[in-house]
Amino acid sequence: MATWPPEEFVCSVCLEVLRDPATLPCGHTYCLLCIQKHWDQGTSKGECYCPQCRQVFNPRPTLARSTVLMEAMEKLRVRGNDRPPSPVYLTVTPSPPVSVPLGPPPVPVRPDLAGGAEGSTSEQCSLYPQLPVSSTKLCPLHQQVLELYCCNDKEHVCDDCSLLGHKGHQVVRPEEEKAEKQQELVQMQATIQKSIQDREKIIQLLPQATQAYKNSMQELQRENRELFAELVKSLALMGTQVEELLNVHEVSACTRAEGHSHGLRQEITQLRRQEEMLKGVAGMEDSISFLNAFFGIAPIGQVGGSDWGSPYPVSVIPGVRAAMGEFREGLQNFCRAHLANMFRAVNDATPAAVPSDQASAAESASLSPQTPKAQTSQSSVQVRSKQPLEPKTREEMLKFRFEPTLDGKTAFRQIKLSDGDRKATFRAENQNYPENPERFLFWRQILCLEPLAGSPYYWEVEWTGQKVTVGVTYKDIARTPSDDSSRLGHNEQSWTLYWTGSVFSFWHAGKETQLSGPKARRIGVYLDQQEGVLAFYRVSHGHADLIHSICTDFTGALFPGFRFWSGVGSTITICQLD
């Protein structure tokens, strides 16, 4: 019967068993990949030859895998695997000495004949118990004992396999490798056990740490109340001082006005006396007497020296108003900047890991964050204005994620709400909403319920249809007119991003700004009302690309708003952000 001789099917290039054999015109056979690489390396010489007989082929022959040879090799391999193993003879050694009749000595027993006559076999087995037979596994390719293990391919191999098919792999002896890996396994088990113990300690200490953190947060809230109460008190004291200053100035001005009025009355009395004197002189008939009396009259210009202007300083009222306006604006900028810092301090914070070596000290005050009490006075308040910072990535904006709720009281009569007021659909039929002064009567628009004040917020919407308008607006936008006063983006109260069907454009106060960029079915909106930042993003595959952003001053709370265009079935959905 034919056997499987691997040495007869070895490639002379790689010295391994043929893989995808290809036969050259000269008759020699190689691995298809090996002979092609061999020729590719020798193309600089411009010739292709057989590595064994050196026959040159010009032009380069086109090679293909020899299917017949592969089938022949596979059949020989299968036949070699199906060949019955050579008989193994075992010598049965007797048990310890027992009283048995004399007889012939033990003879070799063939395992294939062990199933002979049951009577004699059972009798022999009772006298000479058969030892367990160890089944030795042989390599189906090389007929050698499988005494090695390839760590790369994770299989049992023989010596020839380690030199041919597993050349360059990590081949070890199973017993030695097992002993080494058992030591590593013990270390891994110890590491896992230690990790379990550390986590159990942390679990035990978490309630104490949570309570300590809760106490610290309550203390921080108390300090916050005291701080703002102190600020309110300082502002009230400052207002009282300014009011007293204005009262004193008012009394002083009134006193000056009364004195000025008294002086004017005295001057009027004196002028009337002079008027009577002039009338008497004018009635004299004697010329000499008239002239003597006339030249004795004091000049009119020298009578009185009072100021005819207003007794009140003209610059006081506009000056105080200007100072109050600067103070209000500066205080608002100051509050915006520091409120944004507080928001970022809370939103950007990441939980600190509890170190295992310090787990025993978790109940101490070191686990509770210590916050120094703010010292605030009127003289220490400084107004600082800074350039607002926009987030650079979607991950940063997701820290401020917010999911607004559509307000049914503002929905146009053909807009239907669903999915817990997270989805709006433009329908052909009237939804028969009740009358409400906040409802849009002409434009196909809807607002959200939550007012957005402070900083910052980020939400995303998905839309379908031909066109869409997404933006924000003040609550006092008109609802009933058919003009631009109630149209999102066409008045001073709203800012919107509009997809025209081909490009994006930004609208505010009726002015359009053409934008460039591809279409986006998912739009992200970032709003920092305190810093005055509004930005629209194109969201795709987890990334956000900026479409347009503005920096302005928002004077009140804003509401997300949307506008439908023609197209029954168009939808706008508030996305759920995880």
C-alpha positions as CSV (number, residue, x, y, z in Angstrom):
1,M,0.0,0.0,0.0
2,A,1.3,3.5,-0.9
3,T,2.5,5.6,2.0
4,W,2.8,9.3,2.5
5,P,6.5,10.2,1.9
6,P,6.8,13.9,2.6
7,E,10.5,14.0,1.5
8,E,9.3,13.3,-2.1
9,F,7.2,16.5,-2.2
10,V,9.5,19.2,-0.9
11,C,10.1,22.5,-2.6
12,S,13.8,23.0,-3.3
13,V,13.4,26.8,-2.7
14,C,11.8,26.9,0.7
15,L,12.7,23.3,1.7
16,E,9.2,22.7,3.0
17,V,6.3,20.6,1.8
18,L,4.8,21.9,-1.5
19,R,2.1,24.4,-1.1
20,D,0.1,25.2,-4.3
21,P,2.5,23.2,-6.5
22,A,3.4,24.6,-9.9
23,T,5.3,22.6,-12.6
24,L,7.8,24.4,-14.9
25,P,8.2,23.4,-18.6
26,C,11.4,21.5,-17.7
27,G,9.3,19.3,-15.4
28,H,10.5,20.4,-12.0
29,T,7.9,21.4,-9.4
30,Y,8.0,24.3,-6.8
31,C,5.6,26.2,-4.6
32,L,3.9,28.7,-6.8
33,L,4.7,31.6,-4.5
34,C,8.3,30.5,-4.1
35,I,9.2,30.3,-7.8
36,Q,7.4,33.6,-8.5
37,K,9.4,35.4,-5.7
38,H,12.6,33.7,-7.1
39,W,12.0,35.1,-10.6
40,D,10.9,38.5,-9.3
41,Q,14.2,38.8,-7.5
42,G,16.1,37.9,-10.6
43,T,14.3,40.1,-13.0
44,S,17.2,42.6,-13.0
45,K,19.1,40.1,-15.1
46,G,16.3,39.7,-17.5
47,E,16.0,35.9,-17.4
48,C,13.9,33.3,-15.7
49,Y,15.5,29.9,-15.1
50,C,14.9,26.7,-13.2
51,P,16.7,26.6,-9.9
52,Q,17.6,22.9,-10.3
53,C,18.5,22.4,-14.0
54,R,19.2,26.0,-14.8
55,Q,17.1,25.9,-18.0
56,V,16.3,29.4,-19.1
57,F,12.7,30.4,-20.1
58,N,12.2,33.3,-22.4
59,P,9.6,34.8,-22.3
60,R,8.6,34.2,-18.7
61,P,6.1,31.3,-18.6
62,T,2.7,31.8,-17.1
63,L,2.4,29.4,-14.1
64,A,-0.7,28.0,-12.4
65,R,-1.4,25.7,-9.5
66,S,-1.3,22.0,-10.5
67,T,-4.6,20.7,-9.5
68,V,-3.8,17.1,-10.4
69,L,-0.6,17.1,-8.3
70,M,-2.5,18.6,-5.3
71,E,-5.2,15.9,-5.5
72,A,-2.5,13.2,-5.7
73,M,-0.7,14.6,-2.6
74,E,-4.0,14.8,-0.7
75,K,-4.9,11.1,-1.6
76,L,-1.5,9.9,-0.4
77,R,-1.8,11.9,2.8
78,V,-5.2,10.4,3.5
79,R,-4.0,6.8,2.8
80,G,-1.1,7.4,5.0
81,N,-3.4,8.5,7.8
82,D,-5.7,5.5,7.3
83,R,-2.9,3.0,7.5
84,P,-3.3,0.7,10.6
85,P,-0.6,1.3,13.3
86,S,2.1,-1.3,13.7
87,P,1.3,-3.9,16.4
88,V,2.5,-3.1,19.9
89,Y,3.4,-6.1,22.0
90,L,3.0,-5.8,25.8
91,T,4.6,-8.0,28.4
92,V,2.2,-8.8,31.2
93,T,4.0,-9.0,34.5
94,P,2.4,-11.1,37.2
95,S,1.1,-9.7,40.4
96,P,2.8,-10.3,43.7
97,P,3.3,-14.1,44.3
98,V,0.1,-16.0,44.8
99,S,-0.6,-19.7,45.1
100,V,-1.2,-20.8,41.5
101,P,-0.6,-24.2,39.8
102,L,2.7,-24.6,38.0
103,G,2.5,-23.7,34.4
104,P,4.4,-22.2,31.5
105,P,5.9,-18.8,32.0
106,P,4.2,-15.6,30.8
107,V,4.2,-15.1,27.1
108,P,3.8,-11.8,25.1
109,V,0.3,-10.9,24.4
110,R,-0.9,-9.0,21.3
111,P,-3.4,-6.4,22.0
112,D,-5.4,-7.2,18.8
113,L,-5.8,-10.8,20.1
114,A,-6.8,-9.8,23.6
115,G,-10.4,-10.2,22.6
116,G,-10.1,-14.0,22.0
117,A,-11.9,-16.7,23.9
118,E,-13.6,-15.1,26.7
119,G,-13.1,-18.0,29.1
120,S,-9.3,-18.2,28.7
121,T,-8.9,-14.4,28.6
122,S,-10.9,-13.8,31.7
123,E,-9.0,-16.5,33.5
124,Q,-5.6,-15.1,32.4
125,C,-6.7,-11.6,33.4
126,S,-7.6,-12.8,36.8
127,L,-4.1,-14.2,37.3
128,Y,-2.2,-11.6,35.3
129,P,-3.9,-8.2,35.3
130,Q,-3.2,-6.3,32.2
131,L,-1.4,-2.9,32.5
132,P,-3.0,0.2,31.0
133,V,-1.8,0.8,27.4
134,S,-0.5,4.3,26.7
135,S,-1.8,5.4,23.2
136,T,1.1,7.3,21.6
137,K,0.0,9.8,19.0
138,L,2.0,10.0,15.8
139,C,2.4,12.8,13.3
140,P,0.1,12.1,10.3
141,L,2.7,13.7,8.0
142,H,6.0,12.3,9.3
143,Q,4.9,9.3,11.4
144,Q,6.9,10.6,14.4
145,V,5.9,11.0,18.0
146,L,4.1,14.3,18.7
147,E,6.3,15.3,21.6
148,L,6.5,19.1,20.9
149,Y,4.0,22.0,21.0
150,C,3.8,25.1,18.7
151,C,2.8,28.1,20.8
152,N,2.1,30.2,17.6
153,D,-0.3,27.7,16.0
154,K,-1.4,26.1,19.2
155,E,-1.0,22.5,18.1
156,H,0.9,19.3,18.8
157,V,3.9,18.8,16.4
158,C,6.8,16.5,15.9
159,D,10.5,17.3,15.3
160,D,10.2,17.4,11.5
161,C,7.1,19.7,11.8
162,S,9.1,22.1,14.0
163,L,11.8,22.3,11.2
164,L,9.5,22.5,8.2
165,G,5.9,23.7,8.7
166,H,6.6,25.5,11.9
167,K,10.0,27.0,11.1
168,G,10.6,30.2,13.1
169,H,7.8,29.5,15.5
170,Q,8.0,29.1,19.3
171,V,8.2,25.3,19.7
172,V,8.5,24.0,23.2
173,R,8.2,20.7,25.1
174,P,4.8,20.6,26.7
175,E,5.9,19.4,30.1
176,E,8.5,22.1,30.5
177,E,6.2,24.8,29.2
178,K,3.4,23.6,31.4
179,A,5.6,23.9,34.5
180,E,6.6,27.4,33.5
181,K,3.1,28.5,32.7
182,Q,1.8,27.0,35.9
183,Q,4.1,29.4,37.8
184,E,2.7,32.3,35.7
185,L,-0.8,31.0,36.4
186,V,-0.2,31.1,40.1
187,Q,1.0,34.7,39.8
188,M,-2.0,35.6,37.7
189,Q,-4.3,34.0,40.3
190,A,-2.5,36.0,43.1
191,T,-2.9,39.2,41.1
192,I,-6.6,38.6,40.5
193,Q,-7.1,37.7,44.1
194,K,-5.3,40.9,45.2
195,S,-7.5,43.0,42.7
196,I,-10.6,41.4,44.2
197,Q,-9.5,42.2,47.7
198,D,-8.7,45.8,46.7
199,R,-12.1,46.3,45.1
200,E,-13.8,44.7,48.1
201,K,-12.0,47.2,50.3
202,I,-13.0,50.1,48.1
203,I,-16.6,48.8,48.2
204,Q,-16.5,48.9,51.9
205,L,-15.1,52.4,52.0
206,L,-17.3,53.8,49.3
207,P,-20.2,54.6,51.7
208,Q,-17.8,56.6,53.9
209,A,-16.3,58.4,51.0
210,T,-19.8,59.1,49.6
211,Q,-21.0,60.5,52.9
212,A,-17.8,62.6,53.2
213,Y,-18.3,64.0,49.7
214,K,-21.9,64.7,50.4
215,N,-21.0,66.6,53.5
216,S,-18.4,68.6,51.5
217,M,-21.0,69.4,48.9
218,Q,-23.5,70.5,51.5
219,E,-20.8,72.7,53.1
220,L,-20.0,74.1,49.6
221,Q,-23.7,74.9,49.1
222,R,-23.8,76.6,52.5
223,E,-20.7,78.7,51.5
224,N,-22.4,79.5,48.2
225,R,-25.4,80.8,50.0
226,E,-23.3,82.8,52.4
227,L,-21.2,84.2,49.6
228,F,-24.1,85.4,47.5
229,A,-25.9,86.7,50.6
230,E,-22.7,88.7,51.4
231,L,-22.6,89.9,47.8
232,V,-26.3,90.9,48.0
233,K,-25.6,92.7,51.2
234,S,-22.6,94.4,49.7
235,L,-24.6,95.5,46.7
236,A,-27.4,96.6,48.9
237,L,-24.9,98.6,51.0
238,M,-23.4,100.1,47.9
239,G,-26.9,101.0,46.6
240,T,-27.7,102.6,50.0
241,Q,-24.4,104.6,49.9
242,V,-25.1,105.8,46.3
243,E,-28.7,106.7,47.3
244,E,-27.5,108.7,50.3
245,L,-24.9,110.4,48.1
246,L,-27.7,111.4,45.7
247,N,-29.9,112.6,48.6
248,V,-27.2,114.8,50.0
249,H,-26.5,116.2,46.5
250,E,-30.2,116.8,46.1
251,V,-30.5,118.7,49.4
252,S,-27.4,120.7,48.6
253,A,-28.7,121.5,45.1
254,C,-32.1,122.5,46.6
255,T,-30.4,124.8,49.2
256,R,-28.3,126.4,46.5
257,A,-31.5,126.9,44.4
258,E,-33.3,128.6,47.4
259,G,-30.4,130.9,48.0
260,H,-30.2,131.7,44.3
261,S,-34.0,132.4,44.4
262,H,-33.6,134.8,47.4
263,G,-30.8,136.7,45.7
264,L,-32.9,137.1,42.6
265,R,-35.8,138.4,44.6
266,Q,-33.6,141.0,46.2
267,E,-32.3,142.1,42.8
268,I,-35.9,142.4,41.5
269,T,-36.7,144.7,44.5
270,Q,-33.7,146.9,43.8
271,L,-34.5,147.0,40.1
272,R,-38.1,148.1,40.8
273,R,-36.8,150.9,43.0
274,Q,-34.6,152.1,40.2
275,E,-37.6,151.8,37.9
276,E,-39.6,154.2,40.1
277,M,-36.6,156.6,40.3
278,L,-36.4,156.6,36.5
279,K,-40.1,157.4,36.3
280,G,-39.6,160.4,38.6
281,V,-36.7,161.7,36.6
282,A,-38.6,161.2,33.4
283,G,-41.4,163.4,34.8
284,M,-39.2,166.5,35.6
285,E,-39.9,169.5,33.5
286,D,-36.9,171.6,34.4
287,S,-34.0,170.7,32.2
288,I,-31.3,171.5,34.7
289,S,-32.9,169.4,37.3
290,F,-33.5,166.6,34.8
291,L,-29.9,166.6,33.8
292,N,-28.6,166.6,37.4
293,A,-30.9,163.8,38.3
294,F,-30.1,161.8,35.2
295,F,-26.3,162.0,35.7
296,G,-26.8,161.0,39.3
297,I,-28.4,157.7,38.3
298,A,-26.2,154.6,38.6
299,P,-25.6,152.7,35.4
300,I,-28.1,149.8,34.9
301,G,-25.4,147.3,34.0
302,Q,-23.7,147.7,37.4
303,V,-26.9,146.8,39.3
304,G,-26.7,143.2,40.5
305,G,-24.2,140.6,39.7
306,S,-26.1,137.3,40.1
307,D,-25.7,134.3,37.7
308,W,-28.6,134.0,35.4
309,G,-27.8,130.3,34.6
310,S,-29.2,127.1,36.3
311,P,-28.1,126.5,39.9
312,Y,-27.9,122.7,39.2
313,P,-24.7,121.0,37.8
314,V,-25.6,119.8,34.3
315,S,-23.1,116.9,34.3
316,V,-24.3,115.1,37.5
317,I,-27.2,113.1,36.2
318,P,-25.7,111.9,32.9
319,G,-22.4,111.2,34.7
320,V,-24.1,109.1,37.4
321,R,-26.2,107.3,34.8
322,A,-23.1,106.4,32.7
323,A,-21.3,105.1,35.8
324,M,-24.3,103.0,36.7
325,G,-24.4,101.6,33.2
326,E,-20.7,100.7,33.3
327,F,-21.2,99.1,36.6
328,R,-24.1,97.0,35.4
329,E,-22.3,95.9,32.3
330,G,-19.1,95.2,34.2
331,L,-21.0,93.2,36.8
332,Q,-22.8,91.1,34.2
333,N,-19.5,90.4,32.4
334,F,-17.9,89.5,35.7
335,C,-20.8,87.1,36.6
336,R,-20.8,85.5,33.1
337,A,-17.0,84.8,33.2
338,H,-17.0,83.3,36.7
339,L,-20.3,81.4,36.2
340,A,-18.8,79.8,33.1
341,N,-15.7,78.8,35.2
342,M,-18.0,77.2,37.8
343,F,-19.8,75.3,35.1
344,R,-16.6,74.0,33.6
345,A,-15.2,73.1,37.0
346,V,-18.3,70.9,37.6
347,N,-18.7,69.5,34.1
348,D,-15.1,68.8,33.3
349,A,-14.4,67.0,36.6
350,T,-13.6,63.3,36.5
351,P,-13.9,61.0,39.5
352,A,-10.6,60.3,41.2
353,A,-9.6,56.7,41.8
354,V,-9.3,55.5,45.3
355,P,-5.8,54.2,45.8
356,S,-5.6,50.7,47.3
357,D,-2.6,51.5,49.6
358,Q,-4.6,54.4,51.1
359,A,-7.9,52.6,51.4
360,S,-7.6,52.4,55.1
361,A,-7.4,56.2,55.4
362,A,-10.5,56.8,53.2
363,E,-12.6,57.7,56.2
364,S,-10.3,60.6,57.1
365,A,-10.8,64.1,55.9
366,S,-8.4,63.6,53.0
367,L,-11.2,62.0,51.0
368,S,-13.5,65.0,51.3
369,P,-12.5,67.9,49.0
370,Q,-11.5,70.9,50.9
371,T,-12.8,74.2,49.4
372,P,-11.5,77.4,50.9
373,K,-14.2,79.9,51.8
374,A,-14.4,82.7,49.3
375,Q,-13.5,86.1,50.7
376,T,-15.4,88.8,48.8
377,S,-15.6,92.5,49.3
378,Q,-16.6,95.5,47.3
379,S,-13.1,96.6,46.8
380,S,-11.9,93.2,45.6
381,V,-14.4,92.9,42.7
382,Q,-12.6,93.3,39.4
383,V,-14.4,93.0,36.1
384,R,-12.5,90.9,33.6
385,S,-13.6,90.2,30.0
386,K,-12.1,87.3,28.1
387,Q,-12.6,85.8,24.7
388,P,-15.2,83.0,24.8
389,L,-13.8,79.5,24.2
390,E,-15.6,77.2,21.8
391,P,-15.3,73.4,22.2
392,K,-13.0,71.8,19.7
393,T,-14.4,68.2,19.6
394,R,-17.8,66.5,19.9
395,E,-16.5,64.8,23.1
396,E,-16.0,68.1,24.7
397,M,-19.5,69.3,23.7
398,L,-21.1,66.1,25.0
399,K,-20.1,67.2,28.5
400,F,-22.8,69.8,28.2
401,R,-25.4,67.5,26.5
402,F,-29.0,68.5,26.8
403,E,-32.2,67.0,25.4
404,P,-34.9,69.7,25.0
405,T,-38.6,68.9,24.9
406,L,-40.9,70.1,22.1
407,D,-43.6,72.5,23.4
408,G,-47.0,71.5,22.1
409,K,-48.5,74.9,23.0
410,T,-46.3,76.6,20.3
411,A,-46.8,74.0,17.6
412,F,-48.3,75.0,14.2
413,R,-51.7,73.4,13.7
414,Q,-50.3,70.8,11.2
415,I,-47.4,69.7,13.3
416,K,-47.9,66.4,15.2
417,L,-45.8,65.4,18.2
418,S,-44.7,61.9,19.2
419,D,-42.1,59.9,21.0
420,G,-42.6,61.8,24.3
421,D,-42.6,65.2,22.6
422,R,-39.1,64.4,21.1
423,K,-40.3,64.1,17.5
424,A,-42.3,66.5,15.3
425,T,-43.9,65.5,12.0
426,F,-45.5,67.8,9.4
427,R,-48.9,66.4,8.5
428,A,-51.5,67.3,5.9
429,E,-54.4,67.3,8.3
430,N,-55.1,69.7,11.1
431,Q,-54.3,68.4,14.6
432,N,-57.1,70.4,16.2
433,Y,-55.0,72.0,18.9
434,P,-56.7,74.2,21.4
435,E,-56.3,78.0,21.0
436,N,-53.2,79.3,22.8
437,P,-51.6,82.8,22.6
438,E,-48.1,81.1,22.3
439,R,-49.1,79.1,19.2
440,F,-47.7,80.0,15.8
441,L,-50.6,80.7,13.5
442,F,-49.0,81.4,10.1
443,W,-45.5,79.9,9.9
444,R,-44.9,76.2,10.3
445,Q,-42.8,76.5,13.4
446,I,-42.4,75.0,16.9
447,L,-40.4,75.9,20.0
448,C,-39.0,73.8,22.8
449,L,-40.2,74.0,26.4
450,E,-37.0,74.7,28.4
451,P,-35.5,78.2,28.6
452,L,-31.7,78.1,28.1
453,A,-29.9,80.6,30.4
454,G,-26.4,80.3,31.7
455,S,-23.8,78.2,30.0
456,P,-23.4,76.0,28.2
457,Y,-25.8,73.6,26.3
458,Y,-25.4,71.2,23.5
459,W,-28.1,69.2,21.6
460,E,-28.5,67.4,18.3
461,V,-31.4,67.0,15.9
462,E,-32.1,64.7,12.9
463,W,-34.4,65.8,10.1
464,T,-36.0,64.5,7.0
465,G,-37.5,66.3,4.0
466,Q,-36.3,68.8,1.4
467,K,-35.6,71.9,3.7
468,V,-35.3,72.6,7.3
469,T,-34.6,75.6,9.7
470,V,-32.9,75.0,13.1
471,G,-32.1,77.8,15.6
472,V,-32.8,79.6,18.8
473,T,-35.1,82.5,19.7
474,Y,-36.3,84.7,22.6
475,K,-39.7,83.9,24.0
476,D,-41.1,87.3,23.1
477,I,-41.0,86.5,19.3
478,A,-44.4,87.3,17.7
479,R,-46.7,84.3,17.1
480,T,-49.8,85.5,15.1
481,P,-48.5,87.9,12.3
482,S,-47.8,86.7,8.8
483,D,-44.8,89.0,8.4
484,D,-41.2,88.5,9.4
485,S,-41.8,89.4,13.1
486,S,-42.8,85.8,13.8
487,R,-40.5,84.1,11.2
488,L,-37.5,82.4,12.7
489,G,-34.3,84.1,11.6
490,H,-35.9,87.1,10.0
491,N,-36.1,89.3,13.1
492,E,-33.9,90.6,15.9
493,Q,-35.2,87.9,18.3
494,S,-33.9,84.8,16.5
495,W,-30.9,83.1,15.0
496,T,-31.2,80.2,12.6
497,L,-29.4,77.8,10.3
498,Y,-31.3,77.1,7.1
499,W,-30.8,74.2,4.5
500,T,-32.0,75.6,1.2
501,G,-32.0,72.2,-0.6
502,S,-28.5,72.7,-1.9
503,V,-26.5,74.8,0.6
504,F,-26.6,76.0,4.2
505,S,-27.2,79.7,5.1
506,F,-27.3,81.6,8.4
507,W,-30.2,84.0,9.1
508,H,-30.6,86.8,11.7
509,A,-32.6,90.0,11.5
510,G,-33.6,89.2,7.9
511,K,-30.0,89.1,6.7
512,E,-28.6,85.9,5.1
513,T,-25.1,84.6,5.2
514,Q,-24.2,82.0,2.5
515,L,-22.2,79.1,3.9
516,S,-20.3,76.3,2.2
517,G,-20.2,72.6,3.0
518,P,-22.1,69.4,2.2
519,K,-25.6,68.4,3.4
520,A,-26.0,67.2,7.0
521,R,-29.0,65.1,8.2
522,R,-27.8,65.4,11.8
523,I,-27.1,68.9,13.2
524,G,-25.5,69.8,16.5
525,V,-26.2,73.1,18.2
526,Y,-23.9,74.5,20.9
527,L,-25.1,77.5,23.0
528,D,-23.3,79.4,25.7
529,Q,-25.8,82.0,26.6
530,Q,-23.5,83.6,29.2
531,E,-20.5,83.9,26.9
532,G,-22.7,84.8,23.9
533,V,-21.6,81.8,21.7
534,L,-23.9,80.0,19.2
535,A,-22.5,77.4,16.9
536,F,-23.9,74.8,14.5
537,Y,-22.2,71.5,13.6
538,R,-22.5,68.8,11.0
539,V,-22.5,65.5,12.9
540,S,-21.5,62.3,11.1
541,H,-19.9,59.0,12.3
542,G,-19.4,60.3,15.8
543,H,-17.6,63.5,14.7
544,A,-18.8,67.1,14.6
545,D,-17.6,69.6,11.9
546,L,-18.3,73.3,12.4
547,I,-20.8,74.8,9.9
548,H,-21.1,78.3,11.4
549,S,-20.6,80.1,14.7
550,I,-21.3,83.6,16.0
551,C,-20.4,85.6,19.1
552,T,-22.9,88.1,20.3
553,D,-24.6,89.4,23.5
554,F,-27.8,87.5,24.5
555,T,-30.0,89.6,26.7
556,G,-32.3,86.8,27.9
557,A,-33.1,83.2,28.0
558,L,-33.3,81.4,24.6
559,F,-35.5,78.6,23.3
560,P,-34.6,76.1,20.6
561,G,-36.9,76.5,17.6
562,F,-37.6,74.7,14.3
563,R,-39.4,75.5,11.1
564,F,-40.9,73.1,8.6
565,W,-41.1,73.8,4.9
566,S,-43.4,72.3,2.2
567,G,-43.4,68.5,2.2
568,V,-45.9,66.4,4.1
569,G,-44.1,63.8,6.2
570,S,-41.0,65.8,7.0
571,T,-39.8,65.1,10.5
572,I,-37.5,66.7,13.2
573,T,-36.3,64.5,16.0
574,I,-34.4,65.5,19.2
575,C,-31.5,63.0,19.4
576,Q,-30.8,61.1,22.6
577,L,-27.2,61.6,23.6
578,D,-25.4,59.0,25.6
